[in-house]
Amino acid sequence: MKKMGLFLLCIMLLVSCGSQTIIEWVDFIKINGKQYDAVYTAVISDSVNIGEKMGEVKFRVAGNVSNPGYRIKEGDAAFWEKGTEIYSVKDREGLIAIPDESEINGYRIYKTDENNLSYHYKDINLEAINKVEIYGGDYETQLNHTIVNEQEIAEIVAILNEGKTNASFNPNTTNGDPTRFQIVLYSEEPLANKFSLYNDGNVWFWYPWDTSIISNEIESYIRKKE
């Protein structure tokens, strides 16, 4: 418990605002004695992979806790309200899921530090990808189209792999923020990998690790097909 409290202090950004301390919490949930943190590059591939209900959130800390020495308790969550249901993910230790209408396929995924599965692009078995979905444009969770053709999937993966790393790149924001799309890569796994792709009007780019510039050829696969 002491170790968890110290860890919490390490991951919180504390900002002094006059006499009030503002805590910017990471997106976490604590249940069954373990802390789970949000996974931003994975979504549930299908709701059939959601397991049994494990419990419910007992207390939301964001907006209710201002003490930087606060120690996370069982049932605490950073942003979820009391009563929010928590589910397991079938056949996957160290993962939980929270129903979330704003997420692709309806759940937000969380993992423990003990879960050693990596959800970075560099660790994906690209040969196992059997479906690609494209979301975004006007609405970030709006499905533009689904790609299951093996040749088209291979072409998309090739374009992503051939991207050129450019850590110093700054997108053109003259006409506003770049348009954001989301690409979801499916296999037979219960989780699919999700990444954001951006276009600033001229350049396509994304963040597989460092900033990577993608060929404009990607546009024919991204934009909604009529």
C-alpha positions in Angstrom: 0.0 0.0 0.0 2.9 2.3 0.9 4.5 1.5 -2.5 1.3 2.3 -4.4 1.0 5.6 -2.6 4.5 6.6 -3.6 3.8 5.5 -7.2 0.7 7.7 -7.3 2.8 10.7 -6.3 5.2 10.0 -9.1 2.5 10.0 -11.8 0.6 13.0 -10.7 1.4 16.4 -12.0 0.8 18.9 -9.2 0.1 22.6 -10.0 -0.1 25.2 -7.4 -3.0 27.5 -7.9 -2.9 30.1 -5.1 -3.7 28.2 -1.9 -5.4 25.4 -3.8 -3.6 22.3 -5.3 -4.8 21.0 -8.6 -4.1 17.4 -9.3 -4.0 16.1 -12.9 -4.8 12.4 -12.5 -3.8 9.7 -14.9 -6.7 7.6 -16.0 -6.7 4.7 -13.5 -9.0 2.3 -11.7 -8.2 0.2 -8.7 -9.9 -3.1 -8.2 -9.1 -6.4 -6.4 -6.0 -4.7 -5.0 -4.5 -3.8 -8.3 -4.2 -0.5 -10.2 -5.2 -0.5 -13.9 -4.2 2.3 -16.2 -5.9 3.2 -19.5 -4.6 1.7 -22.8 -4.9 4.3 -25.5 -3.8 2.1 -28.5 -6.2 -0.8 -28.0 -9.9 -1.4 -28.3 -12.0 -4.5 -27.7 -12.3 -6.3 -31.0 -15.8 -7.5 -30.3 -18.1 -7.3 -27.2 -18.2 -11.1 -27.1 -14.7 -10.8 -25.6 -16.0 -9.0 -22.6 -16.1 -11.2 -19.5 -17.9 -11.2 -16.2 -18.6 -8.1 -14.1 -15.8 -7.7 -11.5 -17.3 -4.9 -9.5 -18.1 -1.2 -9.6 -16.4 2.1 -9.0 -16.8 3.3 -5.5 -15.3 6.8 -5.6 -14.2 9.3 -8.3 -11.1 11.1 -7.2 -10.9 13.8 -9.9 -12.7 16.9 -8.6 -13.1 15.3 -5.2 -9.6 15.0 -3.9 -7.1 17.9 -3.5 -4.6 16.3 -1.1 -1.4 15.3 -3.0 -0.7 12.8 -0.3 -4.0 10.9 -1.0 -3.4 7.1 -1.3 -5.5 5.2 -3.8 -8.1 3.0 -2.3 -10.0 -0.1 -3.5 -12.7 1.0 -5.9 -11.2 4.4 -6.7 -11.2 5.6 -10.3 -9.7 8.8 -11.7 -12.7 9.9 -13.8 -15.5 7.3 -13.6 -18.5 8.0 -11.4 -19.5 5.9 -8.5 -21.5 2.8 -9.7 -19.7 2.5 -13.0 -19.4 -1.2 -13.9 -16.1 -2.9 -14.3 -15.6 -6.0 -16.5 -12.9 -8.5 -17.2 -11.6 -9.3 -20.6 -12.0 -13.0 -21.5 -8.8 -15.0 -21.5 -6.7 -12.0 -20.7 -5.2 -11.6 -17.3 -4.3 -8.0 -16.2 -7.0 -6.4 -18.4 -10.3 -4.8 -17.5 -13.0 -3.0 -19.6 -15.3 -0.1 -18.8 -18.4 0.5 -20.9 -17.8 3.8 -22.8 -20.0 5.0 -25.7 -17.2 7.4 -26.8 -14.8 4.5 -27.5 -14.8 2.4 -30.7 -16.7 -0.9 -30.0 -18.1 0.5 -26.8 -15.4 -0.1 -24.1 -12.3 1.5 -22.7 -9.5 -0.9 -21.9 -7.2 -0.8 -18.9 -4.1 -2.9 -18.0 -1.9 -3.5 -15.0 1.8 -3.0 -14.9 2.2 -6.8 -14.6 0.5 -7.3 -18.0 3.5 -7.4 -20.2 1.6 -7.3 -23.5 2.7 -4.3 -25.6 0.2 -2.4 -27.7 2.8 -0.3 -29.6 2.8 -0.5 -33.4 6.3 -1.9 -33.5 5.2 -5.0 -31.5 2.2 -5.9 -33.6 2.2 -9.1 -35.7 1.4 -7.3 -38.9 1.0 -10.6 -40.9 -1.9 -11.5 -38.6 -4.0 -8.4 -39.5 -7.3 -9.6 -41.2 -9.4 -6.4 -41.1 -8.8 -2.7 -41.0 -11.4 -0.1 -40.0 -11.1 3.7 -40.6 -12.9 6.2 -38.4 -13.0 9.9 -38.2 -13.1 13.0 -40.3 -16.3 14.8 -39.2 -16.7 12.5 -36.2 -13.8 10.7 -34.6 -15.9 7.5 -33.9 -17.8 7.6 -37.1 -16.9 4.5 -39.2 -15.9 5.5 -42.7 -15.3 2.1 -44.1 -14.0 -1.4 -43.4 -11.2 -3.1 -45.4 -11.0 -6.9 -45.5 -9.3 -7.4 -48.8 -5.8 -8.9 -48.2 -4.1 -6.9 -50.9 -5.5 -3.6 -49.7 -4.5 -4.4 -46.1 -1.0 -5.2 -47.2 -0.8 -1.9 -49.1 -2.0 0.0 -46.0 0.6 -1.7 -43.8 3.3 -1.0 -46.4 2.5 2.7 -46.5 2.6 2.9 -42.7 5.9 1.0 -42.5 7.5 3.2 -45.2 6.7 6.4 -43.2 9.7 8.7 -42.6 10.5 9.6 -39.0 10.7 13.4 -38.5 10.7 14.3 -34.8 11.1 18.0 -35.7 8.0 18.1 -37.9 5.4 20.8 -37.1 2.0 20.5 -38.8 0.4 23.5 -40.6 -2.3 24.9 -38.3 -3.1 28.0 -40.4 -6.6 26.7 -41.1 -7.0 25.0 -37.7 -5.9 21.8 -36.1 -5.1 18.8 -38.4 -8.0 16.5 -39.2 -7.8 13.3 -37.1 -8.7 9.9 -38.2 -8.4 6.6 -36.4 -7.2 3.3 -37.9 -8.0 0.0 -36.2 -6.1 -3.1 -37.0 -7.8 -6.4 -36.2 -6.5 -9.9 -35.9 -7.9 -13.0 -34.1 -6.9 -11.4 -30.8 -9.6 -10.1 -28.3 -8.0 -6.6 -28.6 -7.5 -4.7 -31.8 -4.8 -2.0 -32.1 -5.9 1.6 -32.6 -3.8 4.5 -33.8 -4.5 8.1 -34.8 -3.6 9.5 -38.3 -3.6 13.2 -39.0 -3.7 15.4 -42.1 -2.9 19.1 -41.9 -4.2 19.8 -45.5 -1.0 18.8 -47.2 0.8 16.2 -45.0 -0.3 12.9 -43.5 1.4 11.9 -40.3 1.1 9.8 -37.2 2.9 8.8 -34.0 3.8 5.1 -34.0 6.6 6.1 -31.7 8.2 9.3 -33.0 6.4 11.5 -35.5 6.3 9.7 -38.9 5.4 11.3 -42.2 3.2 9.1 -44.4 2.8 9.0 -48.2 -0.3 10.8 -49.5 -1.2 7.4 -51.0 -2.8 6.7 -47.6 -5.6 9.1 -48.4 -7.3 6.8 -50.9 -7.8 4.3 -48.0 -8.7 6.9 -45.3 -11.4 9.0 -46.8 -15.0 7.7 -46.7 -15.8 5.7 -49.8 -19.2 6.4 -51.4 
